[in-house]
Amino acid sequence: NGVVSSKILRLSAVRDGLSVGLSDTFTVNWTPSEFTKQPQGTTIVNGSTYTFTWDTTFDARVRILYWDTEYNDWSNGGETTGHSFSVTKNTTQAITYKVVADIPYTMANGATNYVWDVATSQSFIVSWVEDVPEEFMVTYNSNGGTGSIIGDTVVAGGTFILSDCTFTAPIGKQFAGWAVGSINATPLKQAGEQLTITGQTVIYAVWDDIPHNHDHGTTWESDANNHWNECSCGDKANIGAHEDSDNNGKCDTCDYQMTNVTPNNPEQPKDGLGTGAIIGIVVGGVVVFGLGGFAIFWFVIKKKSFADLIAIFKKK
C-alpha cells in the first residue's frame, strides 16, 4: 500500500558491546578491522549463550536465521520485536547466522502483515567450542636451599597438595614450612595440606636456624684465676676459681700451675742438699774452721760465689 517507502530504514547493530554504523540496507560487515579480537563471527564456549543485539529507527520484526546444513537453506532460529535475541547450543559446531528485519503494516481489514526482508545483515559464523578451563603453573622455590622439586599444572579452582621438602637446607638451617605465593606469606603450610589454585603460584621453602645444644665436654680450659669446660661455640660452664688444698703448686681441679705458692715438698737442689742443710754447713764451717777455712770450703771446694751465699740467707 506504499507505506513502506516512507519509512526510514537506517539501522545499526551492536555486538558484544560494540556499535557498528550501518547503511540504509542494514548491511552488517563484522570484519577484523572493526573487531580486533573477533573477526567475522565469534567463538563461544559450548553450552553458553550468545546474544544478538541491534538498534533500529523504526518498528520491525527481526528474525534470526541460521544455515541448516541438512536442507542447505536458511531456517528460522527465532524472532522478536525487541532489540536482542539469544541462542544457546549444546553441541560443538560452527553455525552461520544472519539477521533480517520485516516491516509491519496494517491491512484494510485491520490485520497486521509484514513486508519481509526489508533489511538483511551479512551472514556471520558463531563457533561453539568445548570449554577448556584455564590452567595455572604451581612451582617450588628453594629460597637458598639446593635441589629441585617438580611442580604441576592445575586447572583454575583445582586443588594442589603440598609435597614433602626434599631441598637440601642451607648450612645451619632446617625446614620450617612452605610460604605460598610470597616468601613472607603466613601462616606457613606443611606437607599434605591442600591449596585451591586460582592463579600462577610459587611455593617458597622457609628455613629456621638449627637449635644449638651445648656440649662442654670434660676438658678443662683455664686462665690465671679460673678454670672451666668450654663448648665449641665458646660457651663456658663449670667456671671455678683455682684451689691448691694440698699445697703442691697446682690447681686441684685442672692442674693449672699456680704462682706464689710454696709447695709442701719442695724439690731438692741438683746437688742433693736443701737450703737448711747448706745454711747448717755454712754456720758449722765458720765455727769449726773459722772464716778462713770456711772461705776455702765455699769458694774453692764448692766453687760457689758470694752471691750464692747471700741468696741462701735471703731464702731463709
C-alpha positions in Angstrom: 0.0 0.0 0.0 3.0 2.2 -0.3 3.6 2.9 3.4 7.0 1.1 3.4 8.7 3.5 1.1 8.1 6.3 3.6 9.9 4.6 6.4 13.4 5.4 7.5 15.4 2.2 7.2 18.6 3.4 8.7 19.7 0.8 11.3 22.7 -0.1 13.4 23.7 -3.3 15.0 25.5 -3.9 18.3 27.6 -6.9 19.0 29.5 -7.6 22.2 29.0 -4.1 23.4 30.5 -2.5 20.2 28.2 -0.5 17.9 28.6 -0.5 14.2 27.0 2.2 12.0 25.2 0.7 9.0 23.7 1.8 5.7 20.0 2.1 4.9 20.1 -1.5 3.7 21.2 -2.8 7.1 24.3 -4.5 5.9 26.5 -5.8 8.8 30.2 -6.2 8.0 31.8 -7.7 11.0 35.4 -7.8 9.9 38.7 -7.8 11.7 39.1 -4.0 11.2 36.0 -3.4 13.3 36.5 -6.2 15.9 40.2 -6.8 16.5 39.5 -9.8 18.8 36.7 -11.3 16.8 36.7 -11.3 13.0 33.5 -12.1 11.2 31.8 -14.4 13.6 32.8 -15.3 17.1 33.8 -18.2 19.3 31.5 -19.2 22.2 32.0 -22.0 24.7 29.7 -24.9 24.2 26.6 -24.6 26.4 26.9 -20.9 26.9 24.6 -18.3 25.4 25.3 -15.9 22.5 23.1 -12.8 22.2 22.5 -10.9 19.0 21.8 -7.2 19.6 20.8 -4.4 17.3 19.2 -1.0 17.1 16.6 0.4 14.7 15.0 3.7 13.9 11.7 2.1 13.1 9.4 -0.6 14.4 10.4 -4.0 12.9 10.1 -7.7 13.5 13.6 -9.2 13.5 14.2 -12.8 12.6 17.4 -14.7 13.4 18.2 -17.1 10.6 20.7 -19.9 10.7 22.0 -22.0 7.8 20.6 -25.5 8.0 23.3 -27.8 6.7 20.8 -30.7 6.4 18.5 -28.8 4.0 21.1 -26.4 2.6 18.8 -23.5 3.3 18.1 -20.8 5.8 15.9 -21.7 8.7 14.2 -19.5 11.3 16.1 -19.6 14.6 13.7 -17.3 16.3 12.1 -13.9 16.0 11.4 -10.8 18.2 10.1 -7.3 18.1 12.7 -6.3 20.6 16.4 -5.4 20.1 18.1 -8.6 21.1 17.9 -12.4 20.7 19.9 -15.1 22.4 20.8 -18.6 21.2 22.3 -21.5 23.1 24.0 -24.5 21.6 24.9 -27.8 23.3 26.9 -29.3 20.6 30.3 -28.4 19.3 29.8 -26.9 15.8 30.1 -23.7 13.8 26.7 -22.2 12.8 26.2 -19.4 10.3 23.7 -16.8 11.2 22.1 -13.7 9.7 19.6 -11.1 10.9 16.7 -9.9 8.8 14.1 -7.2 9.5 10.4 -7.2 8.4 8.4 -4.0 8.3 4.8 -4.4 9.8 1.8 -2.7 8.2 -1.9 -2.7 8.8 -4.1 -4.2 6.1 -7.6 -2.9 5.2 -9.3 -5.4 7.5 -7.2 -4.2 10.4 -4.9 -7.2 10.5 -1.1 -6.8 10.7 1.1 -8.1 7.9 4.8 -7.7 7.1 7.0 -6.6 4.3 9.6 -9.3 4.5 13.3 -8.9 4.4 13.4 -5.2 4.0 16.8 -5.2 5.8 19.2 -8.1 5.9 22.6 -8.4 7.7 25.6 -10.0 6.2 25.9 -13.6 7.4 28.4 -14.4 10.1 29.6 -17.5 11.9 29.4 -18.4 15.6 31.7 -21.2 16.5 30.6 -23.3 19.5 33.6 -25.0 21.1 34.3 -27.2 24.1 35.0 -25.4 27.3 38.8 -25.5 28.0 39.4 -24.4 31.6 42.3 -22.1 32.4 45.3 -23.8 33.8 48.0 -22.4 36.2 51.5 -23.5 37.0 52.5 -24.3 40.5 56.2 -24.3 41.2 58.6 -24.7 44.2 61.4 -22.3 45.1 64.3 -23.5 47.3 64.8 -20.0 48.8 68.5 -20.5 49.4 68.5 -24.3 49.6 69.7 -26.6 46.8 68.0 -29.3 44.7 64.7 -29.2 42.9 61.0 -30.3 43.4 58.7 -30.8 40.5 55.6 -28.7 40.5 52.4 -29.2 38.5 49.8 -27.7 36.2 46.4 -27.2 37.9 43.1 -26.1 36.4 41.6 -22.9 37.8 39.9 -23.7 41.1 41.6 -27.0 41.3 43.4 -28.4 44.4 47.1 -28.9 44.9 48.7 -31.0 47.7 51.9 -29.7 49.2 54.8 -32.2 49.0 57.5 -33.0 51.5 60.5 -30.8 51.4 63.4 -32.6 49.7 65.5 -29.5 49.2 68.9 -29.6 50.9 68.8 -26.9 53.6 71.4 -24.1 53.8 74.2 -24.7 56.3 72.9 -24.3 59.9 69.3 -24.2 58.8 66.3 -26.6 59.0 63.0 -26.6 57.1 60.2 -24.7 58.8 57.3 -24.9 56.3 56.0 -23.6 53.0 55.1 -20.0 52.2 52.5 -19.8 49.4 52.5 -17.0 46.9 55.1 -14.8 48.7 58.3 -15.5 50.6 56.8 -13.7 53.6 53.4 -15.3 53.5 51.9 -16.6 56.7 50.9 -18.8 58.2 53.3 -21.4 56.9 51.9 -24.5 55.3 53.0 -28.1 55.8 53.3 -31.1 53.6 50.0 -32.8 52.9 48.0 -29.6 53.1 45.7 -28.7 50.2 45.7 -25.4 48.2 43.0 -24.1 46.0 44.7 -22.7 42.9 43.4 -19.5 41.3 46.5 -18.2 39.5 50.1 -18.8 38.8 51.5 -20.0 42.2 55.1 -20.1 43.6 55.7 -22.0 46.9 58.8 -21.0 48.9 60.7 -23.1 51.3 61.2 -21.3 54.7 64.2 -22.1 56.8 64.9 -21.7 60.5 68.2 -21.8 62.4 69.0 -25.3 63.8 68.8 -25.1 67.7 72.3 -25.5 69.3 72.8 -28.0 72.1 75.9 -27.1 74.1 78.5 -29.9 74.6 81.1 -28.6 77.1 83.0 -31.9 77.3 85.4 -32.7 80.2 88.5 -30.9 79.1 89.5 -28.0 81.4 90.4 -24.6 80.0 92.0 -22.1 82.3 93.5 -18.7 82.9 95.4 -17.2 85.8 92.3 -17.1 88.0 89.7 -19.7 86.9 89.1 -22.9 85.1 86.1 -24.1 83.0 84.7 -26.5 80.4 84.1 -24.9 77.0 81.7 -25.7 74.2 82.9 -25.4 70.6 80.6 -22.3 70.2 82.6 -20.6 73.0 80.0 -21.0 75.8 81.6 -21.8 79.2 80.3 -24.0 82.0 81.5 -25.2 85.4 83.5 -22.0 86.0 85.5 -22.1 89.2 88.5 -20.4 90.9 91.8 -22.3 91.2 92.4 -24.1 94.6 95.5 -25.8 95.9 94.4 -27.6 99.0 97.4 -30.0 99.0 99.8 -27.1 98.5 101.6 -28.8 95.6 101.6 -25.7 93.5 98.9 -26.9 91.1 95.1 -26.4 90.9 93.4 -29.4 92.5 90.8 -29.5 89.6 92.6 -28.6 86.4 96.3 -28.9 87.3 97.0 -25.3 86.4 100.5 -24.3 87.6 99.7 -21.7 90.2 102.1 -18.9 91.0 103.2 -17.5 94.5 102.7 -20.9 96.2 105.2 -22.6 98.4 104.8 -26.3 97.9 104.9 -28.7 100.9 107.6 -30.9 99.3 109.9 -28.5 97.5 112.2 -30.1 95.0 115.8 -30.8 96.3 118.6 -28.9 94.6 120.5 -30.9 92.0 123.4 -31.4 94.4 121.1 -33.2 96.9 121.3 -30.5 99.6 118.4 -28.4 100.7 118.6 -24.8 101.8 118.5 -25.7 105.5 121.4 -28.2 105.1 123.5 -25.6 103.2 122.9 -23.0 106.0 124.0 -25.6 108.6 127.1 -26.2 106.6 127.9 -22.5 106.4 127.4 -21.9 110.1 129.2 -25.1 111.1 132.1 -24.3 108.8 132.6 -21.0 110.4 132.6 -22.4 113.9 134.9 -25.3 113.1 137.3 -23.8 110.5 137.0 -20.1 111.1 136.3 -17.7 108.4 139.4 -18.6 106.5 138.7 -22.3 106.5 135.0 -21.7 105.5 136.1 -19.4 102.7 138.4 -22.2 101.3 135.5 -24.7 101.6 132.9 -22.4 100.0 134.8 -20.6 97.3 137.4 -23.3 96.4 135.9 -26.7 97.1 132.2 -25.9 96.5 133.1 -23.3 93.8 130.3 -21.0 94.9 130.1 -17.2 94.7 129.4 -14.6 97.3 126.0 -14.0 95.6 125.2 -17.7 96.2 125.9 -17.2 99.9 123.7 -14.1 100.1 120.8 -15.9 98.3 120.8 -18.7 100.8 120.2 -16.4 103.7 117.5 -14.5 101.8 115.6 -17.7 101.3 115.7 -18.4 104.9 
